[in-house]
Amino acid sequence: MRPGWVRLGFNYFFDAKTVDYIISSILFICNNGLRFLSDYDVDVAHGLWRHKNGAPDAPATLKEFWRIERQAKQKTFAHRDMFLTVADELAAVRARPALKHSPLFEPNCEALRGFWMPQDVMPHPPV
């Protein structure tokens, strides 16, 4: 019983600073991700997490692409060292939520589950 595996590869042309940044970002999410769950909506049927203030989905066709008004600003990663510092500051003022473990499987399988499911973080609908 495991949530799945992810394979992470690094291109040969990545410098050590870029690799360290990526690894530090992943570790940040592992350690602080729960603090940011309330900022996201989950679509359980499709396994999608979307930020509540996030950009809309990309257009499905090139024809739609050319119709979209270009609002996105050019992003720069020249100051990427600051991103993790700001993320640490944001995490420091957020409480780690008390999540309710929702049993989904038989008790012998449930005992092996060491990961959260979307149902554990979703607010329950009003009755």
N, C-alpha and C positions, 0 to 999 in steps of 0.2 A: 504494500500500500504506500504509494508515494505520489506527490502532486505532478510529477513529470520531470523531465530532464531538459536542460537547456545547454546547447553547445555554443560556446563563445570563442570566436576566432579573432586573432589580431593579424592584420596585414603586415607583411614584412617591412613595409616602409613607414610604419608607425614608429615615432621616436619614443624613448623611455618615458618622457613627460606625458605624452598622450596616453600610453598604456597605464601609467600610474593614475591618471585622472579618471579613466574609465573604471578601473578597479576600485578606486576610492568612491566613485559615484555608486557603484553596485553595493559596496559595503554600507554606504549611507542609507540606501533604500532598505537594506536588510535590517539595519538597526533602528531606523526611524520611520519606515513606511507606514506603520499603523497610525502614526500621528496625522497623516495627510489623507486618510481614507475618506473622511467626511467631505473632502473637496471633489470627490468623484461620484459619478453615477455609474452603476453597473447594469449591463444588459446580460442577464444570466443565460438567456436562450442562445446568444451568440458569443458569450465569453469576452465581451468588450467592456473596457473601463474607459470612460471619457471624463475629462475635467469639466466641471460645471461651467466654467468660463472659457472653455477651449474653443479653438477654431472649428468651423464646420468641416465635414468630410471633404476630401478632395473630389473634384468632379470626376464622373465616371468615363467621360469621353473627351476627346480633344475639342469637339464642337462646344461642349459645356465649358471647357477650360477657357476658351477665348471670350466667353460671355461674362466671366467673373471679373468684377472690378478689383484691380490689384490694390489691396489694402495692406498686405503684409510688408513689413519693413525688412530691409536687409539685416540679418542677424550676424553679429560678429562674435567670435570666440577668442578674441585677442586677450580678454581678461577672464579667461575661464577659471583661474585660481580663485577669483572672487565668488564664483557660483557656489562652491561648497561652503565657503565662509557664510554667505547669506543663507544657504540652506540650513546650516547649523544654527544660525540665529533664529530662523523661523521654527525649527524643531524645538528649540529650547523653551519657547513660549507656549507650546502646545502640549496638552496632557496626552499621555498614552491612553487611548480609550479602553474601557473595560468591555471586552467583547463577550458575547454569549455564544458558547459552543453549542451548535445545533446538531444533535445526532442525526446522521443520514443513513448510516449503515448498521448492520447487525453489531451487537456489543463486542464480539471478538474482533471484528474488523475496525470498529470505531476506536478501540484501544490502540490500534497501530497508526491512526491518523494523527500526524503531528503538524498539520497545516490548516490554515483557515480556509473556509469556503465562502463564496459571495453571500450566502444566506446568513453567515455569522456577523456580517457587518452592515447588512441592509436593515433599515428601520422596518418594523412590522407595520402592516397597514392597519389603520384604525378599524375597530370592530363596530 
